[in-house]
Amino acid sequence: MIGCLCLHGFTGSPYEIEPVTEYLKKHTDWILSVPTYPGHGDILNLKGITHTEWIEEAERAYLDLREKADVIYILGFSMGGMIGGYLASKYGCDKLILLSASAYYMNPAQMLKDIYDVVRSGISGQLKDHELFLRYKKKFMDTPFSATREFRKLVRTLKPSLCDIQAPTLIIQGECDGLVPKKSAEYLYRTISSPQKKLCYLQQSKHMICHDVEQEQLIDEVFQFLMK
């Protein structure tokens, strides 16, 4: 039996990777595990929660899945990619997929373009309907600085484990990502030790890569990699 652990990102929820998980549910008979980290989900409650709690929740889900499946795939988005890479290095897995994984974060040039787009929408009277603005406003309003500090600790703590990854790895990165720059994907590709690894760029996609305009291409890349 195949089991697939699917990990969402910082301040996110399973919704971030839902297009992929729903596709896998429809087209496979695999066991899917899609945990939600403490303080995350549709309503954020991150105050007082540490990065170790997020790692431990993912680790519990991995170990539980390993009890049920003899083949393990890990798919991680953004911060979930860093946690997924850590689990792959510590316990091993049969295949690893990293989507917009945040080995580095914040792309100033793209963020400026995004902010300009938001301001332009505001000038034209469309600000209240602007998807990017609404998404970032909610996250900024609901995320305490202490949680951002914990996210940075998580990245620093888990980064050294990437060089121990031996599983075949697929790295997918949106070229227009304003939160995770291209150099993050390039770093992952250079650092991961696996002799079987592939780096795929989606030219028009931003950070929410599973929900963006190249969603079909992303799902196809993921599915073909897992089915090989």
RAWO-V8930 format. One line per field, one symbol per residue. ss: DSSP state (2 for helix, 1 for strand, 0 for the rest). psi: psi as a letter, one per 40 degrees, with the letter a starting at -180 (. if undefined). A space follows every 50 residues. Layout:
ss: ???
psi: ???
This chain:
ss: 01111110000002222222222222200011100000000000000000 22222222222222222200111111102222222222222000111110 00000002222222222222222000222022222222222200222222 22222222222222000111111100000002222222222000001111 1100000022200022222222222220
psi: hhihhhhaaheaieddedddddddddeifihhhgihiheaadhhgehehi ddddddddddddddddddiehhihhhhbdddddddddddddiidihhhhf hfdiihgddddddddddddddddeeedeehdddddddddddehidddddd dddddddeddedeeheihhhhhhheehedhiddddddddddhehehihhh ihdeiadgdeeadfdddddddddddde.
